[in-house]
Amino acid sequence: MNESMRSVTIARKIDRPSAKQFINEMFDDFLEFHGDRLFGDDGAIVGGIARLNEMPVTVIGIQKGHTLEENVNCNFGQPNPEGYRKALRLMKQAEKFHRPVITLINTAGAFPGVGAEERGQGEAIARNLMEMSRLKTPIISIFIGEGGSGGALALAVGDQVWMLEHAVYSILSPEGFSSILWKDPTRVAEAAEKMKMTAGDLLKNHVADRMFAEPEDGLEFHLPEVAKELKQALTEVLPELLETEMEELLQKRYERFRQFGSFVE
């Protein structure tokens, strides 16, 4: 197993800390909101308001479970369109009240079911991309596990994108890549290597802005220490982003994502 596939395997571990666990460790007084005001609630997206020390923030995460029952309740971390619309509702609220937005991402991708498509999955993702690109408040997106395709990108149009060491981010899974490109699902590890989907690769190619190390014996055993490091980083960076003139902030965000047209090694 190469290092890329090792990161994929670690990112998918059933006991890897969830978005809710990170929220509970990093923030105070978290108040969860529910529903998109159009269709219903989506357990795959957890979001609300909280305090980072004394700073009010909006926090939105993609939730995976540790048991079968938990995963059924959150659809195995695969959001439906109402989940993305709930996230957008919270982001627009954050803009109104001048709260920075922090997103925590861990998903294999958006749910591809018939119902999700009937309710406008593609439109919901596209609208999030458009609205986040011009949202008038700072956004920091943190990959804590898997980051699959548009399902992850819909919460990752941030001023800064951070990744845990064994988080991954790509256009699709290595299984999908090897099946589509080579018609050979046995070449998954090779696909993972070629896709340059690890935090180290993405940091090198400027897709990610910062990487946070994970303990060798497993993130699940050291969540408080890693969460403390993330919290400290947010405490240092968010005030700088809040002090930036809004036109400059939005222009830098635009330029950040425009550069990826030339992301070829």
N, C-alpha and C positions, 0 to 999 in steps of 0.2 A: 504493500500500500504506500503510495507516494504521499508527500506532505499535504498536497491539495486535497486528496481524498480523505486523509486523516482529519483535516479541518471540517470537511463535509460531515463525516461521521460524528465528530464531537458536537457540531452545531445541532445535529438531529437527536441527540441523546434525550431519552424520555424524562430524565431527571434534571435536565438543564433548567436553571431558574427561569421562571416565566416573567412576563411583563409586570404582572401584579406584584410579584415578589420584589422586583427591582423598584417599583413605585413605592412599596411599603418601606423599603430600606433607604431610599434616597430623598423622599419628600415627607412633609408633615401635613396633617389635616386634609388628607385626600378625600374629596367628595365626588363620587362617581355619578355621571349623568347617563341617561338611557334614551334610546330612540332617535330616529332621524326626522320625526314630525311628518313623515310621508307614508311609511309602510309599517315599520316596527323596529324592534331592537335587534342587535346582532352581538352575540356573545363573543365573537372573534375579535371585536374591537372594544377595548376598555378605555374610557377616557373621562376626564373631569378636571376640576381645579384643585390646586394644592399650593403648598408653600415650600419654596426652596430657601431654607433658613427663614428670613422674613419677607422674601420676594414672592408675590403671587405669580403663579405660572399655570398654564394649561398643559396637561400631560395626556398623551394618547398612545396606547400601546396595542400591538397585535398579540393576542393571548393564545397560548397553547396550554394543554393540560398535562398532568402527570399520570392520570389513570384513564381508562376507557370512558368512564362516566364523565369526567372533566372534559375530555376531548370531544365527546358528543355534544356537550353543552356549548363548547366554543368552536364547533365544526372543524376540529383539528387545526385551528389557526388559519383557516382559509375564509377570509371575509366575503360576505355577500354585498351587493350594492348598498343596502341600507347601512352597513357598517361604515363604508366609505363616506356616505352622506352624513352619518352621525359625526364622523371625524371632521368633516368639512364644517358642519354646524358649530362644533366646538372651536374650530380654528377661526371662523368668522366672529364668534363671540369674543375670542381672545383679542382679535384685532380691534374690536369695538372698545374693549376695556384696557387696551395697551398692555396685555400680558404676553410675555414670550411663550412660544410653543416648543415643547420637547416631545419628540416621538420616539417610541421604542419598537423596533421592528424585528419580528421573528415569524416568518411565514414561507411556506413552500410556494405560495402564489394565491391569487384570488380564486374563489370557488367557481369551477367551470360548469355548474349544474344548469339544467334547463330553466329552472325558476329564476336563477340569478341572471341568466341572459335575457329572459323575458322582462325582468325588472330593470334592465339597462346597465349591466355590469360594465361594459366598455365605456359608456357615457359617464358613469360615476367615477371611474378611474381617470378618464380624460379631464373631467371637470376639476378634480382635485389637483391634477398637474397644473392646469391653467390658473386656478385660484391661488395655489401655493406660490406659484412663480411671482405673483404680485401682491401677496398678503403683506399688509403694512404693519408687521411686527416681526421680531427675530424668530428664526426657526433653527433648532438643532435636532438632527435626526441621528439616532444611535442604533446600530445593528447589534442585537444581542444574541442572535442565532442565525437562522436562515433568512436570506433575502431573495425571494424568487420573483423575477419578472415585474410586470406592471403592478402586481399585487403588493410588492414592496415599494416600488417607485412612487406609488400613490401617496405614500407618507414620507417620502425621502427627498422632496424638493426643498432642501434646507440651505441656510447660509453656511452651515458647516455639517459635514457628515462624518460621524465617528463610528469606529468598529471595535468590538472586542476581538482579541487575537484570533479566535477560532470561529468567528462569524464569517459568513460567506454572502456574496451578492452577485447575481448573474441574471442573464436574460431568460434562462430556464434551467432545469436540473441537469446534472451531467448524464443521468439516465436518458433524458429526452434528447440531449445533444448527440449522444452516441447512437441512439436509435434512428434519429432523423438524418444525421450526416453520413454515418457509416453503415446503417441498417444492421448494427451489431451491438446489442445491449451488453455484451461482455466487456466492452472497452470503456467502461464507466470511469475507471481511475485515470486512464489516458485522457478522456474528455475533460475531467476535472482539472488536470494539469494544463491543458491547452486553453481552457476558458479563462484562466487568470482571475479566478473568482475569490481568492482568499484575501484577508485583510492586508497582508503584506504586499501582494500584487497590486491591489487597488490603491494602497497608499503610494506605492512607487509610481503608479500611473495617474495620480492626482484625482482619482474618483473619490477616495476617502481622504480626510484631512488629518485624522489622528487615529492611532491604534493603541488599545489598552491591553497590557499583558494579562494572561490568565495563568493561575497556578498550575503546576505540572500535574498534580493529583486530582484536578477537577474543579471547575468553577462552582459546582454545587456545594462544595465543602468550604468555600471561602467567599460566599456572596457578600457578607458585610464589608470585607476589606475592599473588594472590587467596586462595590456600590459607593463606598466612601471616596474612592479615587475619582469616580465619575462625578459625584456630587461636588467635590472640590474643583474639578475642571469646569463644571457648569457655573459655579460661584465666581470663578475668575473670568470666564469668557462672556457670559450674558450681560454683565454691566457694560462691557466694551461695545457689544452689539447694540444695546439700548441707547448708548450715547452717540451712535453713528447717525448722521443725517439720513432720513428715510429715502430720499432719492439715491443717495450713494449706496445704501444697503440693498435696495432693489436692483440697482445697476450691477453691483458685484454679484448678486445672486443670478441675474440674467447671464452675465459673462461666464460665471462658473459652469453653467450647464451648456452654454454654447460651445465651449471648448471640446466637448465630448464627441463632436463630429469627426475629430481627428484622432480619436482614441484607438490607435492601431500600433501594435508593437512591431 
